[in-house]
Amino acid sequence: MARIWPIGGGKGGSGKSLFVAGLGSYLAKAGKQTLMVDADLGGANLHTVIGIPHPARTVSAFINRQVHTLEETIIETGHPNLFLISGARDSLEIANLPYAQKLRLLRAIYKLPYQYILLDLGAGASFNTLDFFLLSNSGIFVSTPEPTSIENTYHFVRSAYIRKIRQVLKQKQLCALHRHTDAPCKSPAAFVDMLRQEVPERAGSVEKALNAFRFKLVLNQFRQHDDARLGLQICKVCEKHLGLQMQFLGNIRFDDRVHYAVCQKVSFVDKYPYTQAALDLRAISQTILEMENDQAKARPKEVGASP
């Protein structure tokens, strides 16, 4: 089964697509079969960031049933082990997918046969964006050190856990909580305590779902005067006020050459592999791989599995 990493953050311009392109490139170079999915429906541009100006196929072909399977929309990037499902050429209406179409797309992504699937999400915290983010419990937030971006990231985290609660609870149970108008806005721990009183039969399921979250944070466009401890402080704030675990993966240095690479429609990490920003991306990619290896070793072997 693929390891799915949704990349979100709430604010546009934080560099999510560039991060996905860089992470995908390094995972592929490490020998991992990696698929990048442009899930910024209605505003896709990941193909441009990695240097594919005119994708031959897009996710629209699957949504509109022009092809039978999502795998038929996958295109090669020109790099070994690295593949793309592009969202280019999609109409603006696709940003508001009907529920049935969205569910069909989510299920199809979940079944794709790759080691890593990176989801490049759009800005904002719409239900569609949140549902793509919640396809995995290991989402990565990309923020900049600016207060506006940090605030949006915090709101996105809170929106994700509220959306997860709505997915777990049934409509009748939600109605039972209606008199607690601010209930979901409390911390997950406080909300679970309230559930134990109001809907005790579902408290365990909600608590298990929220405890499964293992969010990650990356600070992009980090400048010399910025506080290097900022990322850790943001994680502590989220844990204190929301009770959700978040791991800080590192800072990515600001570099004007990112702008040049985007304008030239080439991959930044391929064009400028020895810049500090590219080295930061490589270090974060290595951290993710080491973390995955440690988790794989810690998992109990299945009964009857080969040693």
FIVEX-430618 format. One record per residue (C-alpha): residue in one letter; residue number from 1; x, y, z. Coordinates in nm, 2 decimals. Example, Ala and Ser with C-alpha at 12.3 -4.5 7.8 and 13.67 -1.06 7.14 Angstrom:
2
+------+-----+--------+--------+--------+
: code : pos :   east :  north :     up :
+------+-----+--------+--------+--------+
:    A :   1 :   1.23 :  -0.45 :   0.78 :
:    S :   2 :   1.37 :  -0.11 :   0.71 :
+------+-----+--------+--------+--------+
***
This chain:
307
+------+-----+--------+--------+--------+
: code : pos :   east :  north :     up :
+------+-----+--------+--------+--------+
:    M :   1 :   0.00 :   0.00 :   0.00 :
:    A :   2 :   0.13 :   0.35 :  -0.09 :
:    R :   3 :   0.24 :   0.59 :   0.18 :
:    I :   4 :   0.03 :   0.90 :   0.12 :
:    W :   5 :   0.16 :   1.25 :   0.21 :
:    P :   6 :  -0.09 :   1.53 :   0.16 :
:    I :   7 :   0.09 :   1.87 :   0.15 :
:    G :   8 :  -0.13 :   2.16 :   0.27 :
:    G :   9 :  -0.12 :   2.48 :   0.47 :
:    G :  10 :  -0.41 :   2.70 :   0.40 :
:    K :  11 :  -0.23 :   3.00 :   0.25 :
:    G :  12 :  -0.15 :   3.05 :  -0.12 :
:    G :  13 :   0.21 :   3.14 :  -0.21 :
:    S :  14 :   0.38 :   2.94 :   0.07 :
:    G :  15 :   0.55 :   2.71 :  -0.18 :
:    K :  16 :   0.35 :   2.39 :  -0.15 :
:    S :  17 :   0.40 :   2.30 :  -0.52 :
:    L :  18 :   0.77 :   2.37 :  -0.51 :
:    F :  19 :   0.80 :   2.15 :  -0.19 :
:    V :  20 :   0.61 :   1.87 :  -0.35 :
:    A :  21 :   0.83 :   1.89 :  -0.66 :
:    G :  22 :   1.15 :   1.89 :  -0.46 :
:    L :  23 :   1.04 :   1.61 :  -0.22 :
:    G :  24 :   0.92 :   1.40 :  -0.51 :
:    S :  25 :   1.25 :   1.44 :  -0.69 :
:    Y :  26 :   1.46 :   1.34 :  -0.39 :
:    L :  27 :   1.24 :   1.04 :  -0.30 :
:    A :  28 :   1.26 :   0.92 :  -0.66 :
:    K :  29 :   1.64 :   0.96 :  -0.66 :
:    A :  30 :   1.65 :   0.75 :  -0.34 :
:    G :  31 :   1.49 :   0.47 :  -0.55 :
:    K :  32 :   1.13 :   0.51 :  -0.43 :
:    Q :  33 :   0.85 :   0.48 :  -0.68 :
:    T :  34 :   0.69 :   0.82 :  -0.63 :
:    L :  35 :   0.37 :   0.97 :  -0.77 :
:    M :  36 :   0.29 :   1.34 :  -0.74 :
:    V :  37 :  -0.09 :   1.43 :  -0.77 :
:    D :  38 :  -0.19 :   1.78 :  -0.83 :
:    A :  39 :  -0.50 :   1.80 :  -0.62 :
:    D :  40 :  -0.53 :   2.18 :  -0.64 :
:    L :  41 :  -0.84 :   2.14 :  -0.84 :
:    G :  42 :  -0.92 :   2.44 :  -1.05 :
:    G :  43 :  -0.58 :   2.60 :  -1.00 :
:    A :  44 :  -0.32 :   2.33 :  -1.08 :
:    N :  45 :   0.03 :   2.43 :  -1.17 :
:    L :  46 :   0.26 :   2.15 :  -1.04 :
:    H :  47 :   0.32 :   2.04 :  -1.40 :
:    T :  48 :   0.48 :   2.39 :  -1.47 :
:    V :  49 :   0.70 :   2.37 :  -1.16 :
:    I :  50 :   0.85 :   2.04 :  -1.27 :
:    G :  51 :   0.89 :   2.15 :  -1.63 :
:    I :  52 :   0.60 :   1.98 :  -1.82 :
:    P :  53 :   0.43 :   2.27 :  -2.01 :
:    H :  54 :   0.15 :   2.06 :  -2.17 :
:    P :  55 :   0.05 :   1.74 :  -1.99 :
:    A :  56 :  -0.09 :   1.49 :  -2.23 :
:    R :  57 :  -0.35 :   1.37 :  -1.98 :
:    T :  58 :  -0.50 :   1.52 :  -1.67 :
:    V :  59 :  -0.72 :   1.41 :  -1.38 :
:    S :  60 :  -1.02 :   1.55 :  -1.57 :
:    A :  61 :  -1.02 :   1.25 :  -1.80 :
:    F :  62 :  -1.09 :   1.03 :  -1.50 :
:    I :  63 :  -1.35 :   1.26 :  -1.34 :
:    N :  64 :  -1.53 :   1.30 :  -1.67 :
:    R :  65 :  -1.51 :   0.92 :  -1.73 :
:    Q :  66 :  -1.31 :   0.96 :  -2.05 :
:    V :  67 :  -1.08 :   0.69 :  -1.91 :
:    H :  68 :  -1.18 :   0.39 :  -1.69 :
:    T :  69 :  -0.90 :   0.41 :  -1.43 :
:    L :  70 :  -0.70 :   0.69 :  -1.26 :
:    E :  71 :  -0.38 :   0.50 :  -1.36 :
:    E :  72 :  -0.45 :   0.59 :  -1.72 :
:    T :  73 :  -0.40 :   0.96 :  -1.64 :
:    I :  74 :  -0.04 :   0.91 :  -1.50 :
:    I :  75 :   0.24 :   1.06 :  -1.71 :
:    E :  76 :   0.61 :   1.02 :  -1.69 :
:    T :  77 :   0.82 :   1.32 :  -1.58 :
:    G :  78 :   1.14 :   1.23 :  -1.75 :
:    H :  79 :   1.30 :   1.13 :  -1.42 :
:    P :  80 :   1.33 :   0.77 :  -1.32 :
:    N :  81 :   1.08 :   0.66 :  -1.05 :
:    L :  82 :   0.89 :   1.00 :  -1.06 :
:    F :  83 :   0.54 :   1.02 :  -1.21 :
:    L :  84 :   0.26 :   1.28 :  -1.22 :
:    I :  85 :  -0.11 :   1.31 :  -1.23 :
:    S :  86 :  -0.17 :   1.66 :  -1.35 :
:    G :  87 :  -0.47 :   1.88 :  -1.28 :
:    A :  88 :  -0.40 :   2.12 :  -1.57 :
:    R :  89 :  -0.66 :   2.22 :  -1.82 :
:    D :  90 :  -0.94 :   2.17 :  -1.57 :
:    S :  91 :  -1.23 :   2.40 :  -1.57 :
:    L :  92 :  -1.30 :   2.62 :  -1.27 :
:    E :  93 :  -1.61 :   2.41 :  -1.19 :
:    I :  94 :  -1.38 :   2.12 :  -1.10 :
:    A :  95 :  -1.28 :   2.30 :  -0.78 :
:    N :  96 :  -1.63 :   2.22 :  -0.64 :
:    L :  97 :  -1.65 :   1.85 :  -0.71 :
:    P :  98 :  -1.98 :   1.68 :  -0.63 :
:    Y :  99 :  -1.95 :   1.45 :  -0.33 :
:    A : 100 :  -1.98 :   1.13 :  -0.53 :
:    Q : 101 :  -1.71 :   1.23 :  -0.78 :
:    K : 102 :  -1.48 :   1.34 :  -0.50 :
:    L : 103 :  -1.53 :   1.01 :  -0.32 :
:    R : 104 :  -1.46 :   0.81 :  -0.64 :
:    L : 105 :  -1.13 :   1.01 :  -0.69 :
:    L : 106 :  -1.02 :   0.97 :  -0.33 :
:    R : 107 :  -1.07 :   0.59 :  -0.34 :
:    A : 108 :  -0.89 :   0.57 :  -0.67 :
:    I : 109 :  -0.59 :   0.76 :  -0.53 :
:    Y : 110 :  -0.58 :   0.54 :  -0.23 :
:    K : 111 :  -0.54 :   0.23 :  -0.44 :
:    L : 112 :  -0.26 :   0.35 :  -0.67 :
:    P : 113 :   0.04 :   0.11 :  -0.66 :
:    Y : 114 :   0.32 :   0.35 :  -0.56 :
:    Q : 115 :   0.56 :   0.36 :  -0.26 :
:    Y : 116 :   0.49 :   0.73 :  -0.21 :
:    I : 117 :   0.20 :   0.95 :  -0.32 :
:    L : 118 :   0.24 :   1.32 :  -0.27 :
:    L : 119 :  -0.08 :   1.53 :  -0.29 :
:    D : 120 :  -0.03 :   1.90 :  -0.38 :
:    L : 121 :  -0.33 :   2.07 :  -0.23 :
:    G : 122 :  -0.47 :   2.42 :  -0.30 :
:    A : 123 :  -0.50 :   2.71 :  -0.07 :
:    G : 124 :  -0.78 :   2.75 :   0.17 :
:    A : 125 :  -0.97 :   2.50 :   0.39 :
:    S : 126 :  -1.27 :   2.40 :   0.17 :
:    F : 127 :  -1.43 :   2.06 :   0.23 :
:    N : 128 :  -1.27 :   1.93 :  -0.08 :
:    T : 129 :  -0.92 :   2.04 :   0.03 :
:    L : 130 :  -0.97 :   1.90 :   0.38 :
:    D : 131 :  -1.10 :   1.57 :   0.25 :
:    F : 132 :  -0.79 :   1.53 :   0.03 :
:    F : 133 :  -0.57 :   1.62 :   0.33 :
:    L : 134 :  -0.75 :   1.37 :   0.55 :
:    L : 135 :  -0.68 :   1.09 :   0.30 :
:    S : 136 :  -0.38 :   1.02 :   0.53 :
:    N : 137 :  -0.30 :   1.08 :   0.90 :
:    S : 138 :   0.05 :   1.21 :   0.81 :
:    G : 139 :  -0.02 :   1.54 :   0.64 :
:    I : 140 :   0.26 :   1.80 :   0.59 :
:    F : 141 :   0.19 :   2.17 :   0.64 :
:    V : 142 :   0.40 :   2.42 :   0.45 :
:    S : 143 :   0.41 :   2.77 :   0.59 :
:    T : 144 :   0.63 :   3.07 :   0.57 :
:    P : 145 :   0.76 :   3.25 :   0.88 :
:    E : 146 :   0.51 :   3.54 :   0.82 :
:    P : 147 :   0.23 :   3.58 :   1.08 :
:    T : 148 :  -0.04 :   3.56 :   0.81 :
:    S : 149 :   0.08 :   3.22 :   0.69 :
:    I : 150 :   0.13 :   3.09 :   1.04 :
:    E : 151 :  -0.22 :   3.19 :   1.14 :
:    N : 152 :  -0.37 :   3.03 :   0.83 :
:    T : 153 :  -0.18 :   2.71 :   0.90 :
:    Y : 154 :  -0.32 :   2.70 :   1.26 :
:    H : 155 :  -0.67 :   2.75 :   1.13 :
:    F : 156 :  -0.61 :   2.47 :   0.87 :
:    V : 157 :  -0.50 :   2.23 :   1.14 :
:    R : 158 :  -0.81 :   2.31 :   1.35 :
:    S : 159 :  -1.04 :   2.28 :   1.04 :
:    A : 160 :  -0.88 :   1.94 :   0.97 :
:    Y : 161 :  -0.97 :   1.80 :   1.31 :
:    I : 162 :  -1.32 :   1.94 :   1.30 :
:    R : 163 :  -1.37 :   1.78 :   0.96 :
:    K : 164 :  -1.24 :   1.45 :   1.09 :
:    I : 165 :  -1.49 :   1.47 :   1.37 :
:    R : 166 :  -1.77 :   1.52 :   1.12 :
:    Q : 167 :  -1.65 :   1.22 :   0.92 :
:    V : 168 :  -1.66 :   0.99 :   1.22 :
:    L : 169 :  -1.98 :   1.10 :   1.38 :
:    K : 170 :  -2.32 :   1.03 :   1.22 :
:    Q : 171 :  -2.57 :   1.31 :   1.15 :
:    K : 172 :  -2.80 :   1.21 :   1.44 :
:    Q : 173 :  -2.50 :   1.23 :   1.67 :
:    L : 174 :  -2.40 :   1.57 :   1.54 :
:    C : 175 :  -2.75 :   1.69 :   1.60 :
:    A : 176 :  -2.72 :   1.58 :   1.96 :
:    L : 177 :  -2.43 :   1.81 :   2.00 :
:    H : 178 :  -2.59 :   2.10 :   1.83 :
:    R : 179 :  -2.67 :   2.28 :   2.15 :
:    H : 180 :  -2.29 :   2.30 :   2.21 :
:    T : 181 :  -2.24 :   2.55 :   1.94 :
:    D : 182 :  -1.87 :   2.59 :   2.01 :
:    A : 183 :  -1.80 :   2.23 :   2.08 :
:    P : 184 :  -1.58 :   2.14 :   1.78 :
:    C : 185 :  -1.38 :   2.45 :   1.83 :
:    K : 186 :  -1.25 :   2.33 :   2.16 :
:    S : 187 :  -0.94 :   2.11 :   2.18 :
:    P : 188 :  -0.98 :   1.75 :   2.07 :
:    A : 189 :  -0.93 :   1.63 :   2.43 :
:    A : 190 :  -1.20 :   1.86 :   2.56 :
:    F : 191 :  -1.43 :   1.76 :   2.28 :
:    V : 192 :  -1.38 :   1.39 :   2.35 :
:    D : 193 :  -1.46 :   1.45 :   2.72 :
:    M : 194 :  -1.79 :   1.62 :   2.61 :
:    L : 195 :  -1.87 :   1.33 :   2.38 :
:    R : 196 :  -1.83 :   1.08 :   2.67 :
:    Q : 197 :  -2.12 :   1.26 :   2.83 :
:    E : 198 :  -2.34 :   1.34 :   2.53 :
:    V : 199 :  -2.27 :   1.05 :   2.28 :
:    P : 200 :  -2.06 :   0.80 :   2.48 :
:    E : 201 :  -2.09 :   0.52 :   2.22 :
:    R : 202 :  -1.89 :   0.73 :   1.97 :
:    A : 203 :  -1.63 :   0.89 :   2.20 :
:    G : 204 :  -1.38 :   0.61 :   2.16 :
:    S : 205 :  -1.40 :   0.62 :   1.78 :
:    V : 206 :  -1.34 :   1.00 :   1.77 :
:    E : 207 :  -1.05 :   0.98 :   2.02 :
:    K : 208 :  -0.88 :   0.70 :   1.82 :
:    A : 209 :  -0.92 :   0.90 :   1.49 :
:    L : 210 :  -0.78 :   1.22 :   1.64 :
:    N : 211 :  -0.49 :   1.04 :   1.81 :
:    A : 212 :  -0.39 :   0.88 :   1.48 :
:    F : 213 :  -0.29 :   1.22 :   1.34 :
:    R : 214 :   0.08 :   1.26 :   1.29 :
:    F : 215 :   0.11 :   1.61 :   1.13 :
:    K : 216 :   0.44 :   1.75 :   1.01 :
:    L : 217 :   0.55 :   2.12 :   0.96 :
:    V : 218 :   0.79 :   2.28 :   0.72 :
:    L : 219 :   0.88 :   2.65 :   0.72 :
:    N : 220 :   0.96 :   2.77 :   0.37 :
:    Q : 221 :   1.12 :   3.09 :   0.24 :
:    F : 222 :   1.32 :   3.12 :   0.57 :
:    R : 223 :   1.54 :   3.43 :   0.59 :
:    Q : 224 :   1.85 :   3.50 :   0.79 :
:    H : 225 :   1.68 :   3.73 :   1.04 :
:    D : 226 :   1.40 :   3.48 :   1.11 :
:    D : 227 :   1.40 :   3.29 :   1.44 :
:    A : 228 :   1.53 :   2.94 :   1.38 :
:    R : 229 :   1.32 :   2.81 :   1.67 :
:    L : 230 :   0.99 :   2.94 :   1.52 :
:    G : 231 :   0.89 :   2.60 :   1.37 :
:    L : 232 :   0.93 :   2.42 :   1.70 :
:    Q : 233 :   0.73 :   2.70 :   1.88 :
:    I : 234 :   0.44 :   2.66 :   1.63 :
:    C : 235 :   0.43 :   2.29 :   1.69 :
:    K : 236 :   0.42 :   2.35 :   2.07 :
:    V : 237 :   0.13 :   2.60 :   2.03 :
:    C : 238 :  -0.07 :   2.35 :   1.82 :
:    E : 239 :  -0.01 :   2.08 :   2.08 :
:    K : 240 :  -0.10 :   2.31 :   2.37 :
:    H : 241 :  -0.42 :   2.45 :   2.23 :
:    L : 242 :  -0.54 :   2.17 :   2.00 :
:    G : 243 :  -0.38 :   1.87 :   2.17 :
:    L : 244 :  -0.26 :   1.74 :   1.83 :
:    Q : 245 :   0.10 :   1.61 :   1.78 :
:    M : 246 :   0.30 :   1.79 :   1.52 :
:    Q : 247 :   0.66 :   1.73 :   1.42 :
:    F : 248 :   0.88 :   2.01 :   1.29 :
:    L : 249 :   1.08 :   1.88 :   0.98 :
:    G : 250 :   1.30 :   2.19 :   0.92 :
:    N : 251 :   1.34 :   2.52 :   0.75 :
:    I : 252 :   1.39 :   2.58 :   0.38 :
:    R : 253 :   1.60 :   2.89 :   0.31 :
:    F : 254 :   1.47 :   3.17 :   0.09 :
:    D : 255 :   1.64 :   3.18 :  -0.25 :
:    D : 256 :   1.57 :   3.42 :  -0.54 :
:    R : 257 :   1.67 :   3.14 :  -0.79 :
:    V : 258 :   1.34 :   2.97 :  -0.71 :
:    H : 259 :   1.17 :   3.25 :  -0.89 :
:    Y : 260 :   1.41 :   3.21 :  -1.19 :
:    A : 261 :   1.35 :   2.83 :  -1.21 :
:    V : 262 :   0.97 :   2.88 :  -1.20 :
:    C : 263 :   0.99 :   3.14 :  -1.48 :
:    Q : 264 :   1.21 :   2.91 :  -1.69 :
:    K : 265 :   0.96 :   2.62 :  -1.62 :
:    V : 266 :   1.23 :   2.39 :  -1.48 :
:    S : 267 :   1.27 :   2.20 :  -1.16 :
:    F : 268 :   1.45 :   2.41 :  -0.90 :
:    V : 269 :   1.63 :   2.12 :  -0.74 :
:    D : 270 :   1.76 :   2.00 :  -1.08 :
:    K : 271 :   1.86 :   2.35 :  -1.19 :
:    Y : 272 :   2.02 :   2.46 :  -0.87 :
:    P : 273 :   2.10 :   2.14 :  -0.68 :
:    Y : 274 :   2.38 :   2.29 :  -0.45 :
:    T : 275 :   2.19 :   2.59 :  -0.33 :
:    Q : 276 :   2.11 :   2.61 :   0.04 :
:    A : 277 :   1.73 :   2.58 :  -0.04 :
:    A : 278 :   1.79 :   2.26 :  -0.23 :
:    L : 279 :   2.01 :   2.12 :   0.04 :
:    D : 280 :   1.74 :   2.20 :   0.30 :
:    L : 281 :   1.49 :   2.01 :   0.09 :
:    R : 282 :   1.72 :   1.72 :   0.06 :
:    A : 283 :   1.78 :   1.71 :   0.44 :
:    I : 284 :   1.40 :   1.71 :   0.50 :
:    S : 285 :   1.35 :   1.43 :   0.24 :
:    Q : 286 :   1.62 :   1.23 :   0.42 :
:    T : 287 :   1.45 :   1.29 :   0.76 :
:    I : 288 :   1.12 :   1.16 :   0.61 :
:    L : 289 :   1.29 :   0.85 :   0.47 :
:    E : 290 :   1.47 :   0.77 :   0.80 :
:    M : 291 :   1.14 :   0.83 :   0.99 :
:    E : 292 :   0.96 :   0.59 :   0.75 :
:    N : 293 :   1.24 :   0.32 :   0.79 :
:    D : 294 :   1.21 :   0.35 :   1.17 :
:    Q : 295 :   0.84 :   0.31 :   1.16 :
:    A : 296 :   0.86 :   0.01 :   0.93 :
:    K : 297 :   1.10 :  -0.16 :   1.17 :
:    A : 298 :   0.87 :  -0.09 :   1.46 :
:    R : 299 :   0.56 :  -0.24 :   1.29 :
:    P : 300 :   0.49 :  -0.60 :   1.41 :
:    K : 301 :   0.53 :  -0.86 :   1.14 :
:    E : 302 :   0.22 :  -1.02 :   1.00 :
:    V : 303 :   0.15 :  -1.38 :   1.10 :
:    G : 304 :   0.31 :  -1.61 :   0.85 :
:    A : 305 :   0.51 :  -1.33 :   0.68 :
:    S : 306 :   0.85 :  -1.41 :   0.56 :
:    P : 307 :   1.14 :  -1.29 :   0.78 :
+------+-----+--------+--------+--------+
***
